[in-house]
Amino acid sequence: MSADKTDPKIPEAAPIDPKVIDAEIKAERTSTSKGEKLFDWLTYGGIAGIGTFLVTIPIAYWAKYGGGGKYFAKSTQYLQKQGFSEHTAEQFMMTTATMQGGNVTVIPVKLMENHKPELVEKFNKMLGDKSEDASVEEDTKQTWNSLIKSRVAAWLAVFTGFKMGGALFGNEKFAIFENSFAEHIVCKPLGRPTHIPGLAKIVENETKLFRYGKIAAIDVFATTAATILLYMGSRFFAKKNDKWHAQHTHINPITKESELLGSSLTLPFEPKAPEPVKEADTPAPKRFADDIKPRVNAPPQKNRLDTFADTLNTQKSSPADPSLILGA
């Protein structure tokens, strides 16, 4: 009988839970690499942030003070007739004007998202990050639908922020902030006047640079809020879209590709061919028509010309009857 070599003083090792291993592997796979961080900064901090800020200022200036000014004024008056106050109507139109720059930059953001895996891989090689960032492949895919929904949410957030800022600090203080930002942050550092020299310092006499500064003061908050909501909101809507597709799609066992349920082009199963119909063993009942013999076709009849020719030939070949001769 062999002796047990297990030392009773050494406690047995606790069994390893497979769930713990899976969680650790998932944590390693979902860790953000340097390449992905650079991608997010370039796409959302650069294009959707700084790019939107720079594009928005001339667009908003054109909408309020340039060629679109008359439409801006007419739209503001229309909103006032619908029950909006003068300040709320102007905030509504300024929010819409400042959001157009972000709508333009959504296009390059979508293009960047389309090529995210290969761009992240290039950035990782450039930065020397050798980690295998599988989270990029498993990340939710941005669509036009998710980006547009996030832009709508951003518009609502910016407009609400303007209203709350006016309610907390007062509309007059908000206007003072715009003028102060334009004067001390934009005009003075560049050594440019805020109003046309020699004229009264009223709104009609503001310089072009001063008006750019006032728009920039508003655009700082609008772009910051819109960029954050674009980054977070688009991913939220993309995940919602992924869940919908997960519930309405299946994996074809033959092609290994996902197919949309209910589609007229694909089926979730392979259709079976109809089984051949077996012939009955019992003979069919005898019919009355089976006893009738088929009719023999009569020889074809000659036409009248052929019949007349045959008659003449017969008369010529036979001797004439003397009784038929006239006068006999």
MIFIDO-791173 format. One line per 3 residues: their letters; for each residue x, y, z of N, C-alpha, C. Coordinates in steps of 0.001 Angstrom, whole numbers, plus 500000, padded with zeros to 6 digits. Example, Ala and Ser with C-alpha at 12.3 -4.5 7.8 and 13.67 -1.06 7.14 Angstrom:
as	513190/494310/507800/512300/495500/507800/513200/496700/507800 ~ 512850/497750/507080/513670/498940/507140/512900/500030/507870
//
This chain:
msa	500851/498826/500000/500000/500000/500000/500885/501222/500000 ~ 500690/502117/498938/501545/503298/498794/501117/504380/499748 ~ 502096/505098/500262/501822/506169/501233/501394/507425/500490
dkt	500537/508189/501137/500058/509451/500538/501154/510498/500691 ~ 501619/511067/499561/502706/512047/499585/502220/513465/499830 ~ 500896/513700/499920/500370/515052/500116/500637/515506/501534
dpk	501218/516692/501662/501523/517239/502985/500258/517854/503554 ~ 499756/517353/504679/498502/517900/505235/498665/519328/505718 ~ 499926/519789/505963/500125/521151/506469/499932/522196/505355
ipe	500134/521822/504084/500021/522773/502975/498573/522794/502496 ~ 497903/523916/502587/496492/523953/502152/496395/523804/500641 ~ 495317/523203/500231/495095/523024/498802/494794/524363/498131
aap	495296/524504/496915/495061/525748/496182/493590/525857/495805 ~ 493067/527084/495931/491663/527321/495595/491452/527134/494091 ~ 490355/526539/493707/490095/526362/492264/489950/527712/491564
idp	490477/527786/490356/490430/529029/489588/489074/529144/488900 ~ 488445/530256/489136/487133/530501/488537/487319/530939/487084 ~ 486751/530223/486130/486898/530636/484714/486358/532035/484446
kvi	485354/532458/485232/484789/533795/485021/485807/534884/485327 ~ 486669/534620/486337/487699/535599/486686/488705/535742/485546 ~ 489079/534602/484953/490029/534636/483833/489423/535384/482645
dae	488161/535085/482373/487498/535786/481256/487422/537287/481501 ~ 487169/537675/482743/487082/539105/483065/488440/539780/482900 ~ 489521/539087/483317/490862/539664/483159/491239/539796/481689
ika	490910/538771/480900/491209/538847/479460/490413/539970/478807 ~ 489152/540089/479207/488322/541148/478631/488849/542521/479013 ~ 489332/542667/480260/489881/543949/480695/491129/544309/479902
ert	491960/543301/479603/493156/543564/478804/492790/543923/477372 ~ 491771/543239/476828/491399/543479/475440/490702/544816/475252 ~ 490008/545297/476310/489268/546548/476188/490053/547746/476697
sts	491284/547572/477084/492088/548708/477528/492409/549585/476326 ~ 492316/550887/476528/492515/551832/475429/494003/551998/475155 ~ 494389/551841/473923/495790/551977/473542/496111/553441/473262
kge	497395/553736/473077/497819/555101/472763/497289/555537/471400 ~ 497243/554597/470480/496736/554922/469157/495277/555316/469172 ~ 494476/554625/469987/493061/554971/470060/492854/556311/470760
klf	493652/556588/471775/493552/557888/472442/493898/559023/471480 ~ 494953/558812/470677/495318/559829/469692/494212/559987/468655 ~ 493614/558884/468251/492515/558943/467289/491353/559765/467843
dwl	490972/559535/469103/489865/560276/469708/490184/561761/469816 ~ 491432/562095/470167/491807/563503/470287/491791/564195/468932 ~ 492287/563508/467912/492302/564112/466579/490892/564254/466012
tyg	490071/563214/466210/488740/563211/465605/487794/564149/466332 ~ 487740/564021/467654/486744/564784/468415/487321/566060/469027 ~ 488563/566001/469489/489172/567224/469989/489616/568152/468875
gia	490115/567569/467775/490614/568385/466673/489533/568764/465675 ~ 488969/567756/464983/487985/568036/463940/486665/568531/464521 ~ 486082/567749/465454/484781/568114/466018/484883/569254/467028
gig	486081/569526/467557/486253/570599/468536/486787/571874/467914 ~ 488095/571905/467685/488725/573106/467137/488222/573397/465726 ~ 488092/572345/464911/487613/572545/463546/486218/573142/463512
tfl	485334/572638/464362/483976/573185/464419/483987/574637/464882 ~ 484821/574946/465865/484904/576319/466384/485321/577287/465278 ~ 486323/576922/464495/486822/577812/463445/485835/577941/462290
vti	485135/576846/461965/484178/576894/460860/482900/577623/461259 ~ 482513/577515/462529/481247/578074/462977/481244/579600/462950 ~ 482355/580228/463310/482378/581692/463436/482005/582378/462122
pia	482637/582062/460990/482203/582741/459742/480791/582366/459303 ~ 480357/581142/459563/478996/580754/459185/477973/581532/460003 ~ 478191/581599/461321/477260/582333/462180/477285/583832/461877
ywa	478467/584372/461542/478551/585792/461185/477741/586063/459921 ~ 477862/585185/458928/477092/585350/457692/475599/585254/457969 ~ 475214/584340/458872/473791/584143/459158/473181/585337/459872
kyg	473945/586012/460737/473367/587111/461529/473659/588479/460931 ~ 474873/588690/460452/475266/590027/459990/475499/590100/458477 ~ 475685/588965/457815/475999/588975/456393/474781/588786/455516
ggg	474957/587975/454447/473890/587764/453484/472660/587103/454055 ~ 472826/586330/455122/471658/585685/455731/471000/586503/456807 ~ 471441/587766/457001/470906/588594/458074/469423/588870/457962
kyf	468940/589103/456732/467516/589412/456571/466651/588194/456893 ~ 467149/586994/456549/466403/585787/456896/466459/585523/458397 ~ 467598/585874/458999/467744/585739/460447/466722/586629/461147
aks	466588/587871/460683/465645/588809/461300/464202/588374/461083 ~ 463875/587913/459858/462515/587471/459576/462145/586256/460410 ~ 463096/585321/460561/462830/584119/461373/462634/584483/462837
tqy	463412/585448/463313/463261/585899/464703/461891/586527/464914 ~ 461453/587354/463985/460135/587968/464083/459023/586922/464017 ~ 459207/585900/463179/458206/584836/463083/458072/584088/464411
lqk	459203/583799/465061/459160/583102/466350/458498/583959/467415 ~ 458675/585248/467353/458022/586136/468312/456505/586096/468127 ~ 456054/586004/466880/454617/585906/466629/454044/584590/467147
qgf	454902/583563/467252/454456/582259/467757/454462/582187/469278 ~ 454823/583275/469940/454789/583308/471402/456144/583377/472075 ~ 457256/583327/471316/458587/583443/471892/458866/584901/472260
seh	459622/585069/473327/460082/586414/473645/461190/586818/472667 ~ 461506/588106/472626/462520/588578/471680/463871/587927/471955 ~ 464238/587828/473242/465539/587250/473588/465561/585747/473305
tae	464462/585046/473611/464406/583600/473362/464446/583306/471868 ~ 463743/584106/471087/463742/583909/469636/465145/584109/469071 ~ 465867/585109/469567/467228/585343/469082/468165/584224/469521
qfm	467978/583718/470751/468791/582585/471210/468517/581348/470358 ~ 467254/581132/469984/466894/580003/469133/467635/580083/467806 ~ 467630/581263/467199/468278/581422/465902/469800/581365/466024
mtt	470371/581908/467084/471824/581855/467258/472287/580425/467523 ~ 471491/579670/468272/471826/578259/468489/471847/577500/467166 ~ 470845/577757/466340/470783/577102/465031/471955/577511/464155
atm	472321/578804/464199/473430/579295/463364/474759/578698/463816 ~ 474972/578640/465133/476251/578118/465632/476374/576606/465482 ~ 475252/575912/465271/475307/574460/465114/475649/574049/463691
qgg	475600/574966/462745/475857/574594/461349/477312/574195/461120 ~ 478229/574809/461838/479628/574420/461705/479851/572976/462116 ~ 479182/572553/463193/479289/571162/463621/478658/570203/462634
nvt	477588/570646/461969/476966/569797/460958/477903/569567/459777 ~ 478723/570568/459462/479686/570420/458366/480798/569442/458753 ~ 481310/569563/459979/482435/568715/460398/482016/567289/460724
vip	480718/567006/460742/480280/565621/460950/480765/564730/459810 ~ 480889/565302/458616/481319/564507/457449/482732/563960/457643 ~ 483759/564797/457971/485086/564204/458203/485135/563309/459434
vkl	484306/563580/460442/484258/562698/461617/483792/561302/461206 ~ 482760/561249/460354/482263/559944/459884/483328/559223/459059 ~ 484068/559955/458240/485126/559338/457446/486225/558779/458350
men	486562/559498/459397/487569/559000/460348/487065/557728/461042 ~ 485809/557726/461428/485249/556554/462111/485205/555342/461178 ~ 484996/555578/459892/484970/554461/458942/486313/553750/458856
hkp	487405/554502/459070/488753/553937/458947/489456/553865/460316 ~ 488676/553766/461369/489255/553774/462716/490219/552624/462972 ~ 489892/551358/462658/490823/550265/462984/492200/550435/462357
elv	492243/550758/461047/493558/550885/460409/494309/552128/460875 ~ 493593/553211/461190/494256/554423/461693/494835/554185/463088 ~ 494068/553511/463936/494567/553209/465283/495799/552318/465208
ekf	495781/551347/464289/496949/550469/464131/498185/551259/463691 ~ 498015/552209/462774/499138/553045/462341/499641/553930/463469 ~ 498723/554506/464244/499120/555362/465367/499867/554556/466423
nkm	499426/553314/466665/500116/552471/467645/501544/552166/467199 ~ 501726/551883/465911/503075/551633/465404/503932/552891/465505 ~ 503331/554045/465237/504064/555301/465294/504468/555635/466726
lgd	503591/555326/467691/503862/555636/469096/504555/554494/469826 ~ 504793/553376/469159/505479/552248/469779/504630/551459/470741 ~ 503326/551542/470599/502423/550777/471459/502203/549415/470815
kse	502718/548362/471441/502635/547021/470893/501460/546226/471451 ~ 500629/546852/472248/499480/546140/472806/498473/545840/471717 ~ 497847/544697/471804/496827/544311/470835/495495/544877/471295
das	495104/545963/470657/493884/546652/471050/492700/546064/470306 ~ 492144/545007/470898/490994/544355/470262/489713/545149/470453 ~ 489718/546131/471372/488505/546907/471606/488118/547720/470392
vee	489096/548051/469546/488779/548824/468339/487894/548006/467416 ~ 488219/546726/467252/487407/545878/466391/486033/545611/467000 ~ 485964/545540/468334/484712/545226/469007/483901/546469/469331
dtk	484446/547650/469062/483753/548892/469377/482529/549052/468497 ~ 481538/549765/469040/480330/550013/468265/480644/550878/467051 ~ 480042/550544/465929/480301/551252/464689/479403/552481/464579
qtw	480044/553617/464291/479290/554849/464128/478572/554838/462775 ~ 477344/555331/462786/476556/555435/461570/476078/556878/461420 ~ 475591/557193/460224/475006/558527/460022/473840/558735/460968
nsl	473103/557692/461240/471952/557791/462128/472379/558189/463539 ~ 473411/557538/464072/473863/557849/465429/474475/559241/465518 ~ 475212/559666/464485/475827/560995/464499/474779/562101/464379
iks	473778/561899/463530/472737/562918/463371/471909/563039/464645 ~ 471600/561912/465273/470857/561971/466538/471637/562714/467611 ~ 472951/562515/467648/473769/563213/468636/473811/564710/468353
rva	473758/565104/467069/473720/566530/466721/472406/567161/467172 ~ 471303/566448/467032/470015/566955/467508/470036/567119/469026 ~ 470603/566113/469716/470721/566212/471171/471624/567377/471564
awl	472671/567632/470787/473567/568753/471076/472843/570093/470910 ~ 472021/570212/469882/471265/571459/469688/470369/571724/470890 ~ 469666/570693/471342/468789/570855/472507/469578/571239/473752
avf	470759/570631/473914/471574/570932/475089/472107/572362/475046 ~ 472548/572820/473879/473087/574184/473763/471990/575211/473996 ~ 470835/575009/473379/469735/575953/473571/469295/575990/475029
tgf	469197/574815/475652/468837/574763/477078/469894/575446/477928 ~ 471181/575260/477560/472256/575919/478307/472188/577428/478214 ~ 471870/577959/477028/471717/579408/476881/470562/579919/477739
kmg	469459/579183/477741/468310/579607/478537/468610/579564/480025 ~ 469287/578493/480465/469621/578389/481888/470637/579453/482289 ~ 471617/579736/481417/472592/580779/481717/471940/582139/481844
gal	470984/582417/480946/470276/583686/481045/469415/583770/482288 ~ 468831/582610/482682/467982/582613/483875/468812/582755/485154 ~ 470006/582149/485200/470839/582209/486403/471577/583534/486536
fgn	472158/584007/485459/472993/585208/485531/472305/586456/484984 ~ 471184/586269/484306/470493/587404/483716/470933/587629/482282 ~ 469990/587991/481431/470310/588201/480027/471267/589371/479822
ekf	471172/590395/480709/472067/591549/480585/473508/591157/480863 ~ 473720/590334/481894/475076/589894/482225/475640/588997/481126 ~ 474778/588218/480507/475236/587368/479417/475701/588220/478247
aif	474970/589296/477975/475379/590210/476900/476665/590932/477268 ~ 476817/591269/478556/478058/591918/479009/479247/590985/478821 ~ 479033/589683/479095/480112/588712/478899/480528/588651/477431
ens	479574/588656/476512/479891/588616/475081/480722/589832/474687 ~ 480290/591006/475126/481013/592232/474765/482401/592261/475384 ~ 482501/591801/476651/483798/591808/477328/484754/590825/476663
fae	484255/589645/476281/485093/588646/475604/485596/589194/474270 ~ 484701/589816/473512/485086/590351/472210/486095/591480/472332 ~ 485958/592287/473375/486850/593438/473531/488220/593040/474065
hiv	488247/592255/475159/489511/591983/475865/490238/590745/475340 ~ 489528/589800/474743/490156/588570/474267/490483/588647/472781 ~ 489700/589437/472032/489872/589469/470575/490439/590802/470098
ckp	489752/591899/470388/490120/593191/469792/491395/593786/470399 ~ 491450/593861/471713/492607/594508/472349/493924/593805/472064 ~ 494007/592465/472160/495282/591811/471831/495739/592076/470399
lgr	494795/592306/469482/495140/592577/468086/495253/594072/467805 ~ 494981/594908/468816/495073/596353/468635/494028/596907/467690 ~ 492845/596309/467679/491779/596765/466785/490639/597370/467605
pth	489935/598372/467054/488844/599012/467791/487611/598118/467849 ~ 486766/598376/468845/485515/597626/468983/484395/598253/468169 ~ 484468/599584/467951/483452/600293/467191/484132/601182/466158
ipg	483357/601596/465169/483900/602453/464124/484352/603774/464751 ~ 485603/604160/464558/486103/605400/465177/485295/606624/464745 ~ 485045/607502/465719/484315/608731/465442/482825/608606/465536
lak	482306/607366/465755/480865/607172/465865/480510/606659/467257 ~ 479251/606765/467589/478796/606316/468905/478974/604802/469049 ~ 479228/604389/470289/479439/602965/470552/478089/602276/470749
ive	477444/602025/469631/476169/601319/469623/476300/600083/468743 ~ 475259/599262/468758/475316/597987/468035/475527/598207/466542 ~ 474891/599217/465990/475006/599460/464553/476416/599847/464129
net	477220/600333/465067/478570/600808/464733/479668/599836/465168 ~ 479319/598618/465508/480328/597637/465915/481193/597253/464714 ~ 482463/597040/464983/483365/596607/463911/483157/595128/463630
klf	483633/594718/462476/483484/593330/462060/484211/592385/463009 ~ 485417/592763/463442/486195/591920/464351/485504/591800/465699 ~ 484887/592908/466158/484183/592867/467441/482996/591900/467372
ryg	482303/591894/466254/481178/590970/466095/481655/589520/465995 ~ 482791/589322/465354/483381/587977/465346/483665/587521/466778 ~ 484155/588445/467596/484455/588109/468988/483217/587760/469784
kia	482121/588458/469533/480876/588150/470242/480367/586757/469867 ~ 480483/586431/468596/480076/585083/468169/480998/584036/468770 ~ 482298/584338/468844/483260/583389/469425/482947/583132/470890
aid	482485/584179/471616/482146/584008/473035/481018/582997/473194 ~ 480025/583065/472312/478920/582098/472363/479384/580730/471887 ~ 480227/580743/470860/480640/579492/470235/481529/578654/471144
vfa	482214/579280/472086/483047/578518/473032/482194/577515/473781 ~ 481074/577967/474313/480200/577081/475069/479464/576115/474142 ~ 478997/576629/473008/478234/575782/472093/479086/574640/471552
tta	480321/574944/471137/481186/573906/470565/481619/572902/471618 ~ 481925/573376/472823/482344/572462/473893/481233/571475/474223 ~ 480017/572000/474405/478888/571119/474728/478575/570174/473573
ati	478613/570699/472350/478278/569869/471194/479319/568781/470960 ~ 480598/569090/471205/481652/568093/470992/481539/566951/471987 ~ 481285/567303/473252/481128/566262/474277/479926/565382/473967
lly	478829/566006/473572/477634/565223/473257/477805/564419/471976 ~ 478587/564938/471039/478839/564170/469820/479632/562901/470136 ~ 480625/563025/471017/481462/561868/471368/480663/560840/472168
mgs	479924/561319/473173/479199/560405/474049/477859/559982/473442 ~ 477145/560956/472858/475827/560653/472331/475865/559729/471138 ~ 476847/559926/470249/476918/559066/469068/477186/557621/469462
rff	478012/557402/470471/478268/556040/470947/477039/555444/471628 ~ 476303/556279/472335/475081/555797/472982/474074/555340/471934 ~ 473850/556163/470912/472889/555804/469866/473404/554630/469027
akk	474730/554539/468854/475294/553417/468106/475068/552103/468860 ~ 475206/552120/470187/474955/550913/470977/473485/550520/470914 ~ 472610/551528/470949/471187/551227/470832/470898/550585/469479
ndk	471564/551071/468451/471381/550517/467109/471910/549089/467032 ~ 473059/548836/467718/473617/547476/467734/472665/546503/468425 ~ 472027/546947/469513/471093/546070/470221/469896/545728/469334
wha	469421/546718/468577/468282/546463/467689/468659/545435/466632 ~ 469846/545587/466029/470276/544655/465001/470530/543267/465595 ~ 471019/543227/466848/471257/541930/467477/469952/541173/467693
qht	468855/541894/467938/467570/541247/468151/466875/540892/466848 ~ 467264/541535/465754/466567/541333/464488/467445/540657/463428 ~ 468580/540134/463821/469440/539450/462874/469799/538063/463396
hin	470293/537216/462537/470762/535895/462903/471982/535570/462063 ~ 472718/534581/462476/473897/534127/461752/473528/532934/460894 ~ 473705/533071/459593/473426/531973/458675/474446/530864/458901
pit	474016/529629/459205/474980/528554/459493/475807/528140/458286 ~ 475376/528499/457078/476107/528101/455872/477093/529188/455458 ~ 476582/530430/455334/477452/531532/454894/478205/532198/456036
kes	477788/531923/457306/478417/532527/458486/478294/534051/458472 ~ 477277/534564/457796/477064/535993/457742/475739/536337/458420 ~ 475674/537566/458976/474458/538004/459639/473436/538435/458610
ell	472185/538087/458858/471110/538413/457949/469958/538988/458749 ~ 469274/539962/458184/468176/540638/458853/466926/539775/458783 ~ 466321/539533/459940/465112/538732/459981/463970/539497/459334
gss	463103/538784/458660/461977/539417/458003/462299/539945/456630 ~ 463545/539822/456199/463902/540313/454874/463359/539378/453813 ~ 462948/539983/452698/462425/539169/451605/463525/538495/450812
ltl	464789/538902/451063/465899/538349/450299/466537/537159/450983 ~ 466420/537065/452291/467070/535982/453019/466063/535314/453938 ~ 466332/534084/454286/465501/533340/455210/466367/532810/456343
pfe	465823/532700/457553/466618/532171/458670/466792/530671/458620 ~ 466347/530002/457546/466511/528553/457440/466565/528209/455954 ~ 467065/527037/455675/467147/526564/454303/465809/525928/453925
pka	465114/526408/452892/463820/525812/452535/463996/524390/452017 ~ 463071/523502/452404/463128/522093/451988/462419/521923/450649 ~ 462976/521068/449821/462358/520801/448524/461090/519978/448738
pep	460038/520209/447970/458790/519429/448144/459012/517959/447795 ~ 458416/517080/448595/458552/515647/448374/457745/515232/447141 ~ 458284/514307/446311/457538/513872/445106/456280/513113/445477
vke	455232/513320/444707/453944/512655/444966/453996/511229/444416 ~ 453693/510259/445258/453712/508850/444846/452442/508516/444060 ~ 452607/507673/443003/451468/507260/442210/450649/506208/442960
adt	449336/506263/442776/448460/505317/443474/448614/503913/442879 ~ 448567/502893/443754/448683/501500/443312/447403/501003/442651 ~ 446236/501478/443048/444967/501013/442500/444742/501610/441123
pap	444255/500799/440148/444030/501325/438786/442897/502342/438781 ~ 442953/503244/437844/441910/504261/437717/440627/503624/437206 ~ 439469/504112/437578/438199/503523/437100/438079/503645/435588
krf	437423/502601/434977/437277/502552/433531/436229/503553/433081 ~ 436557/504281/432008/435657/505308/431513/434908/504784/430293 ~ 433752/505406/429972/432971/505008/428808/433718/505262/427512
add	434519/506295/427490/435256/506640/426268/436312/505601/425933 ~ 436723/504811/426957/437759/503816/426681/437242/502690/425772 ~ 435863/502403/425729/435304/501334/424914/435071/501755/423473
ikp	435094/503021/423180/434845/503502/421821/436124/503383/421016 ~ 435993/502678/419849/437174/502498/419012/437442/503786/418247 ~ 438657/504072/418022/438973/505311/417286/438497/505235/415850
rvn	437988/506288/415294/437473/506346/413943/438640/506320/412953 ~ 438359/505549/411806/439374/505487/410756/439183/506688/409848 ~ 440176/507364/409611/440063/508560/408780/439738/508174/407336
app	438716/508822/406749/438324/508556/405350/439371/509125/404412 ~ 439493/508483/403190/440500/509011/402250/440151/510430/401838 ~ 441077/511180/401585/440808/512577/401232/440053/512668/399920
qkn	439034/513524/399864/438229/513703/398677/438931/514596/397664 ~ 438668/514262/396323/439277/515076/395276/438450/516324/395054 ~ 439109/517309/394569/438379/518539/394273/437574/518368/392976
rld	436755/519317/392595/435839/519207/391450/436571/519126/390115 ~ 437640/519817/389946/438386/519784/388688/438947/518395/388418 ~ 439509/517782/389461/440046/516427/389291/438929/515425/388959
tfa	437767/515575/389610/436646/514656/389357/436143/514793/387923 ~ 436026/516030/387437/435550/516262/386058/436531/515683/385028 ~ 437846/515819/385296/438855/515263/384383/438780/513747/384334
dtl	438524/513124/385472/438402/511662/385516/437171/511205/384708 ~ 436097/511965/384772/434869/511600/384043/435095/511657/382542 ~ 435782/512700/382074/436072/512820/380649/436949/511679/380166
ntq	437935/511344/380927/438824/510245/380527/438061/508921/380443 ~ 437114/508738/381333/436339/507494/381336/435466/507416/380106 ~ 434848/508529/379747/433972/508535/378573/434760/508317/377278
kss	435945/508850/377175/436751/508660/375977/437201/507220/375809 ~ 437476/506571/376907/437980/505197/376816/436859/504177/376559 ~ 435590/504490/376880/434470/503532/376710/433759/503800/375384
pad	433215/502755/374655/432498/502963/373382/431202/503713/373580 ~ 430820/504522/372602/429621/505335/372736/428362/504503/372546 ~ 427323/504842/373234/426025/504142/373150/425248/504688/371942
psl	424890/503796/370982/424173/504309/369762/422881/504997/370074 ~ 422214/504640/371151/420931/505251/371467/421043/506681/371876 ~ 422282/507077/372206/422454/508440/372676/422733/509388/371542
ilg	422950/508844/370314/423271/509693/369200/421986/510376/368729 ~ 422003/511659/368575/420815/512408/368179/420400/512055/366717 ~ 419182/511892/366535/418632/511626/365199/418674/510179/364778
a	419148/509315/365627/419216/507894/365277/417848/507269/365363
//
